[in-house]
Amino acid sequence: MRPTQREGGPRDVIDPVLQSAPYAVLTLDPSGAVVQLNDAARLLLGVPAGAAPADVVPGWLRDAQRSLDGSLAARAELAGPGAGRPGPDAVACGPIGDRVFDAHPVPVDGAWGSPTAWWLVDVTEQTRLARELAVERGRQAFLAEASSKLLASLNPDRCMEVTVRLAARHLADAAVVIVPRSGRPGHPVARCGPDGRVEREELAIDPAEVVGLADAMRAFPPVPPRWIDPRTAPDWIARPELGEPRAMVVIALPGHGVAAGALILMRRFAPEGFSEGEERTTRLFASRAGAALSAARLYAEQASITATLMRDLLPPRTQELEGVELAARYRPSGDEDLVGGDFYDVYPADASDPDAESLVVVGDVCGKGLEAAVLTGKIRNTLRALLPMAADHRRVLELLNGTLLQTDSTRFVTLVLASARRQGEQVRLRLTSAGHPTPLIVRTDGTVEPARTGGSLIGVLEDIDSTTAEVTLEPGDSCLLYTDGITEAVGGPLGEEMFGEERLRAELPPCGGMPPEALVERVHMLAAEWVGPGRHDDMAVIAITAPRPARPTTT
């Protein structure tokens, strides 16, 4: 319904229906001056009844009226007759007093450019709710970002950096993260200011010198945030360029059963205390950061323990033996594994005893993976303890057999003991096999001879049998020791055939006279090519070679 005009009056008499409308209605001319206003508009703008309105139109509404001549008129003309009022993007919005209003324009004469009736709708509550919704969406986006970045790494230092950077960006002007020492001389500390730059260092600090920090570092369940006087904080907390913080709070970072550390937030302008939404967001962030830091620290501790234990399980580096050349190659069953059930060990002879023998051991524990690797470690430690008896292969095997029978494991082991001693240009070998693939002697002329040794598995029966073979290697001859991962490698043209001992022997004649490094590499390559990308068992190959005489140098 449109306002009506009386002939000859500068101000029109407003329609009775609009006069009593629950919404404030103002009619403005193209210049923004008031033509008419109803009772609700008078009440809203403070214009007494019967008085002429003075300059009471809000500036934002006057500007909106003036803009109608251009943008809205052009849009209405383009829309054509009967298109109705402009869309929502043409509605003005602004404050009147302590309230917020949407202004919806309606042309008085049905055409833009003439006086316009503005319907003012109070949207204060909607605006407040929209603002709160936007803030809450921002907080949820922050928490989602925090979860994504905190879960992206299990490195403790990286988790500290992410935590302190996110806290400084979203929760305060600057932040500090302190975590437990975990055996270090000092506490790891990370700081971040408004510039987003993170500094990490290790400080020998006493958490008790900061009010609430000691409780946050050791308390579980976590203690509530503790607001403290920034003037009492030590110098290591705040950067000099941050200036004097106005508010500072210590927040516990709860971990898995223990506190993962503490977060200190510093604000330059905001007053002390959190709003309800800030408190909830900070608590959720602290719990996620604490869980990530705790998981990263646990992973680092487990990785360190694993690395320490793994050092004793990894195959040793091949050592240079007295007068004997040696090379080895090892490949676990899984590409991601470092150890498995196959193993070898090298024990050099006592240099002070000219008749002492070096001992080489190659073995294969039943199974593969970590469980087999653990038993491998026990066997290697047992053999190391039995080294004083290495001259008697049978006795060593009997004692090892008895040791395995006393364990709860049902796994067994096959192995070969090879004692080597240099005699002139020759190398004397004593070979004893215990259920293991037969050692092969590769002569320089390409002849391949199986060593005449054999025996029963270790760790199955109380009584064992073993036969020791004595072999002499001439210069350039090699003794090849290997595990069944080589001969039982499944693959080939059809992918279902074992490589086999016969095929291995057939490939060795061209290897006669090869250096030990080339020989083990050749054998490993043959098995790897046979398997291809398929699954395979652990593989271990070792070659013992009698050195060739050094060639005389010509002058």
Secondary structure, 3 states (H helix, E strand, C coil): CCCCCCCCCCCCCCCHHHHCCCCEEEEECCCCCEEEECHHHHHHHCCCCCCCCCCCCCHHHHHHHHHHHHHHHHHHHHHCCCCCCCCHHHCEEEEECCEEEEEEEEECCCCCCCCEEEEEEECHHHHHHHHHHHHHHHHHHHHHHHHHHHCCCCCHHHHHHHHHHHHHHHCCCEEEEECCCCCCCCEEEEEECCCCCEEEEEECCCHHHCCCHHHHHHCCCCCCCEEECHHHCCCCCCCHHHCCCCEEEEEEEECCCCEEEEEEEEECCCCCCCCHHHHHHHHHHHHHHHHHHHHHHHHHHHHHHHHHHHHHHCCCCCCCECCEEEEEEEECCCCCCCCCCEEEEEECCCCCCCCCCEEEEEEEECCCCHHHHHHHHHHHHHHHHCHHHCCCHHHHHHHHHHHHHCCCCCCCEEEEEEEEEEECCEEEEEEEEECCCCCEEECCCCCEEECCCEECCECCCCCCCEEEEEEEECCCCEEEEECHHHHCCEECCCCCEECCHHHHHHHCHHHCCCCHHHHHHHHHHHHHHHHCCCCCCCEEEEEEECCCCCCCCCC
